Amino acid sequence: MAHHTNYNLDQKFDFTAAAKKAIFIVGGIGALLLFIGILLPVLGVGADHAVHHGETGTHDAFHWTQRLFANLWINNVYFIGIGIIGVFFFAIQYAAQAGWSAGLLRVMISFGYWLPVGAIIMIVSFFIVNHDIFHWTHSYIFDANSPEFDRIINNKGNYFYWPMEKGSFPIFYIVRMFAFLGLWIFFFFKLKNLSFQEDLNGGVGYWYTIRKWAAIFLVVFAVTSSISAWDWVMSIDTHWFSTLFGWYVFSSWFVAGLSAMTLVAIFLRERGYLLMVNENHIHDMGKFIFAFSIFWTYLWFSQFLLIYYANIPEESIYFVERLRSDIYSPILFLNIGLNFVLPFFVLMTRDAKRHTIFLKVVCSFIIFGHWVDFFLMVQPGTIGQNGGIGFMEIGMFLVFASAVAFVVLTGLSKNLLVAKNNPMLEESYHHHI
């Protein structure tokens, strides 16, 4: 492979002070907006409709902390999804024996660095926010003598509380959360470490070992990603259910994750790294984003259409809450515009997928667009008509996004940028579409 020495396979990413400063500035702006978003309701600005429609009984007064907690949960779930999608896409390359992507493997796996951080934030925040986010955590719902007794949620109670008494401590739910996050972190470290050992020792054996672990991970991920979507998002609207919700959340995570990986790859190329990654590889990433944006739309439409024409009250309430609301209805159309119309029309041509300026714009919009998607899954069911996208939402999003960028790029700078002993590198060099 002597004729490829000009690619400098021993390159390491230097996470410069300037790049860190840019990320800290974005995070700082986010923190400032978040602070303003908290300050306004504390000072009583815009608190004229302080009635919380989502719950009955003793919880009528709406408090700004509920909106803060809802935001914390949206960003938690969203960014942990982007983290695990990096590991998932890395595993897919090995399971599919793909050669084109060999130069991008390190970019993919680096998103897993967010998982341990995100897992800690998620577990801690669950214990803080659970009563404000998850209606099923209130014990009076399971008390047959209580006026707030809810037969439907009571029937679902074992899913959260087994083997303990319903309404006590959701041990089954929390065990699942620890198990899923623990498994994802385990597989991230396993795949990452094997990939780095391949750099040191070479040989085809590592590729086969990674492929084996990748295959195991994909089976685990198929189950855990679906159940985590029910646990962390669908259980917010406890009465409502959708049989393709796991797929829907996965598709939203996947498009956002692909967009984030593409942005990092472009960022590195523009700074003189990843010399072996050319417009053909970037084109492929653009094709994935285009294709899975349509897949997301197909699932969105399938879920909507089936619920719409069956018109069963317990199913249709989900869309009624969002479409008939002055707050959420425009955001619902914005969601479709950002996640379907924009990528569909902008990325349709071959050139658009090869010119980084198009991809940078579209990927940035998509990352925000799928955050909007998660916003729509969480906010209406938690804080009813007291929501909206304001200072608090944008601020929290920027804080999380800059934290993820910092953690991912720090992880990326620790080792070689290209898996230099990967047996598929030769195929990746000659990749042309």
Secondary structure as GFF3:
##gff-version 3
##sequence-region A 1 433
A	DSSP	three_ten_helix	2	7	.	.	.	ID=ss1
A	DSSP	alpha_helix	17	42	.	.	.	ID=ss2
A	DSSP	three_ten_helix	57	59	.	.	.	ID=ss3
A	DSSP	alpha_helix	64	95	.	.	.	ID=ss4
A	DSSP	three_ten_helix	102	104	.	.	.	ID=ss5
A	DSSP	alpha_helix	105	110	.	.	.	ID=ss6
A	DSSP	three_ten_helix	111	113	.	.	.	ID=ss7
A	DSSP	alpha_helix	114	133	.	.	.	ID=ss8
A	DSSP	three_ten_helix	135	137	.	.	.	ID=ss9
A	DSSP	three_ten_helix	139	142	.	.	.	ID=ss10
A	DSSP	alpha_helix	151	161	.	.	.	ID=ss11
A	DSSP	alpha_helix	171	201	.	.	.	ID=ss12
A	DSSP	alpha_helix	205	232	.	.	.	ID=ss13
A	DSSP	three_ten_helix	234	236	.	.	.	ID=ss14
A	DSSP	alpha_helix	245	270	.	.	.	ID=ss15
A	DSSP	alpha_helix	279	310	.	.	.	ID=ss16
A	DSSP	alpha_helix	313	323	.	.	.	ID=ss17
A	DSSP	alpha_helix	328	336	.	.	.	ID=ss18
A	DSSP	pi_helix	337	341	.	.	.	ID=ss19
A	DSSP	alpha_helix	342	346	.	.	.	ID=ss20
A	DSSP	three_ten_helix	351	353	.	.	.	ID=ss21
A	DSSP	alpha_helix	356	383	.	.	.	ID=ss22
A	DSSP	three_ten_helix	384	386	.	.	.	ID=ss23
A	DSSP	alpha_helix	391	412	.	.	.	ID=ss24
A	DSSP	alpha_helix	425	429	.	.	.	ID=ss25
###
